Amino acid sequence: MLTMNDDLEGALKEYLQLLDKESYFEAHEVLEEAWHPLRLKKHPLANLAKGLINGAITFEHIKRNRANVKSKAQRVIASYERHKHLCMSEIEYYSLFKEACEKIEMLKLKHLEMFT
């Protein structure tokens, strides 16, 4: 059964806190719960949220350092890369989305060897 959360703002705030704690899987889960209602409503923010979900899970793959981690990280981050342009000043919760994108970009720099 899908767990859904209609509090996108709260989910984004928790997502940011979890990224800071390097709790990437949990960050992914929190935002995914808020993504489900967006996806079902075909909300314009659904793809941006999905990109951030995949951004977080990319770094969970890196953290776990399983086999083929580099190819997994590159494959999963591609969703974030496809949708990050949707973070524009006109969108609802722009400052939270912007901060989330900035954190993913900082993590990409920290793990640059995975993406080159």
N, C-alpha and C positions, 0 to 999 in steps of 0.2 A: 504494500500500500504506500502511495506517495505521501510524504509529509509536506504540507504546504504552509507557507507563511506569507500573509499579505502585507507584512511590515517591511517593505523594501529598505526604508531608511534605517531601521534598526538592524536589519541584516547586514547592510553595508558597513555600519559602525562596528558591529561585531566582527565582520570579515577583516576589517583593518586591524583591529586589536589582535586577532588570531595570526595575521601575517606577521605582526611585530613579535609575536611569541614563537614564530617559526612552526606554528600549528597549522600547516598547510592543508592537511586532509580535513581538519575541522572547519577551516575557512571555506573550503570547497563545499562542505556539507551545508553550512549555514546559508551561503548564498544560493545554493541549489534549491533549498526549500523556498526561497523567495522567487527564484526563477520559474518554478513550475506554474504558478498562477499567471506570470507574465507570458510564458510560452502558450498556455492554453487560451489566453485572451488575444494572442498575436500582438502583444504590446510592443511598441517601437524600441523599448529598452531591453527586450528579451535577448537579442544577440549580443549586446554589450555585456550584459550580466553573464551570459554563457561564456564569452571570451574570458572574463575574469575568473570564472569557475575553473576553466581549463588552465588559466595562468597559475592559479594556486596549486592545482594538481600536478603541474609540471615540476614544481619545486618539491613536492612530496616524492615524486619519482627520483629526483636528484638526492634528496635526503636519505631515501632508502637504499640508494646505490645498487639497484638490482642489475641483472644482466641486461645488456643493450640499453643502458640508461641514457646515453647520448641520443640515440635514434628515437627513443620514447619521448624524451624531453623536447626534441625538435618537432616531432609529430604533434604533440599535444599543444605546444606553445603556438602552433600555426593558427589555431582557433582564436586565440587572443589577438594575434597579429592581424587577422582578417577583420576583426570587429573593433579594435581600439579607436579607429577613426570616428566611431559613433559618439565618442566622448566630446561633446560640443557644449559650449556655454549655455545654449538654449534648453538643454534637457533638465528634467526634474532631478534633483539631488546631484547636480553637476559637481559641486565641490567634493562630495564623497566619491563619486566615480573618478574624478580627476586624481584624487589622492590614491585611490586604489590602483589606477594605471601607473602613477608615479612609483608606487611601491613595487609593482611588477617589473617596471623598467629598471629599478635599482637592483632587484634580484637578478635580472638578466645580466647586468654588468658584473655583479658579484660572481656569477657562474658563467662568465663569458666563454670559457673553454667548451661548454656544452653546446654553444650556438655558433661556433666558427668551424 
